Amino acid sequence: MFRRAFWFTAGAAAGVWATTKVNRQLKKLTPESLAAQAADKAVEAGHRLKDFALDVKAGMTQREDELNDALGLAQHPDQAVPADGAGALDGPRRLRALAYDAPDAHDKTTHRTKFSYNRNEDH
């Protein structure tokens, strides 16, 4: 008698647990719940995108400061270089900077190959 009562109670408890679990999953799949989940994910993605943009901006500012220090240029708009160019770059450093900005016309590393990559040909 006790054995039957125990198994009956265990079965009823398992049934209640399974029914509760299924009902929770069904509520998660309603259109309202799916819309709320999508909105939450969109807001989270927006926050991550904003953080990424701020990191990129900080990195750009840091790199710009490094380049300005290396080239001897003013670092801020209120520290503008004089119109006559005094103090901007000395002779050898100025020539190296100009040579870096304008690569040799016959340099083969700056030319593209005549065959471009077409990813549609991979299939």
TAFENWO-V737462 format. One record per helix or strand of 2 or more residues. SS is the DSSP state (H for helix, E for strand). FROM is the first residue (numbers start at 1). TO is the last residue. Records with the same first field share a line. If there is no record, write none. Layout:
# TAFENWO-V737462
SS->FROM-TO + FROM-TO
This chain:
# TAFENWO-V737462
H->2-28 + 31-71 + 77-79 + 91-101 + 119-122
